[in-house]
Amino acid sequence: MKKQKQVLSSGTVEMYFDAAFNQLTKLVDKKNAVIVTDENIFSKHRSKFKNWNVITLKPGEQYKIQLTADAIIDQLIEFQADRSTTLIGVGGGVITDLTGYVASIFMRGIRFGFVPTTLLAMVDASIGGKNGVDVGAYKNLVGSIRQPAFLLYDYGFLNTLPDMEWSNGFAEIIKHACIFDARMFDELKKHSLGRIKKEKKLLAYIVEKNVALKLAVVKKDEFEKGDRRLLNFGHTLGHALETQYDLTHGQAVALGMVFAAWLSEKILGLKKSSEIIQVLGQYKLPTFASFDTDRVFTILVMDKKRVSNTMHFILLDRIGKGVVHPMKINQLQKYVSTYTQLNK
């Protein structure tokens, strides 16, 4: 088990790589901790949860709502949880978002940590302190920014991960490469999903590299006043597509990145956008979709990066260099409309 520590303004995050789930007992008092997980993870790893206090939720983004948070709080009361209790989210992004959110508001804040079980959660969702719930069609509209006390990485959980979930994770890995790291983008071009799944050292390197990339940005801009906005590359359109159509987070973000690359060509003269499409396809992510502009734009304008009638849209100056580009809403709507016409 490799330990790393990152000090942020709102707390210190301890990260344990190449760890095993049973080492969790070294980080928390089992009797004074509550695990939050979902039915899928619980059924596949039942023996791991023996003698733990466990809250089991229905899986899926549709349950990442205030009603579920209230149900978790009711069960915490039944467990007689108090301010010394540690809440532990064992799961993907839905579980980590809910766990962090509930821990932020229960008794005005209790200690919490994560054991991410999907590639997406390992490289993105569990990192950075963003916690929250969806409100209707609006993703993550209510929430908090509060750091977990620890992250424990047990790569064994990935052995039961469906292929689609591997692709979901690579959407965020490709995103990080596009906005921050041209060298990693070139490395991704050389590899394949199948090879990375088989080569554990390569997988561990990619996970740790992406954790480091994201944490470096979060450390500089924890509350998203500046450069942390870059992490939303592909997410503005992506979130709107995800809530309106039957898409996974990774699929939606991939489509959002293709649009953002096209827009970067138009506005900033980005070259090699075709390479982004190639790499997304290489990792089994979609690169083409037609959609209803009005339906999607209704959701898009409620994105948290909008300030008044201006959207802080994330574009690429070049592969490896993301930029925040303010755009008027009506201008962005014209671009989205043009793009959908081209994709019909």
Protein Blocks (a to p, Z undefined) as FASTA:
>chain_A
ZZdddddfkbccdddehiafklmmmmpcfklcccdddfklmmmmmmmmgoiacddddedj
klmcfklmmmmmmmmmmnopafkbccddeddfklmmmmmmmmmmggoiaadddddfbfkl
mmmmmgooiacddehjbghkbccddddfbdcddfklmmmpcfklmmmmmmmmmmmmmmmo
mmlmmmmmmmcfklmmmmmmlmmmmmmmmmmmmmmmmmmmmnopmlmmmmmgoklmmmmm
mmmpccdfklmmmmmmmmmmmmmmmmnopghklmmmmmmmmnopafbdcddfklmmmmmm
mpfkbghjaccddddfbghiacdddddfklmmmmmmmmmmmmZZ
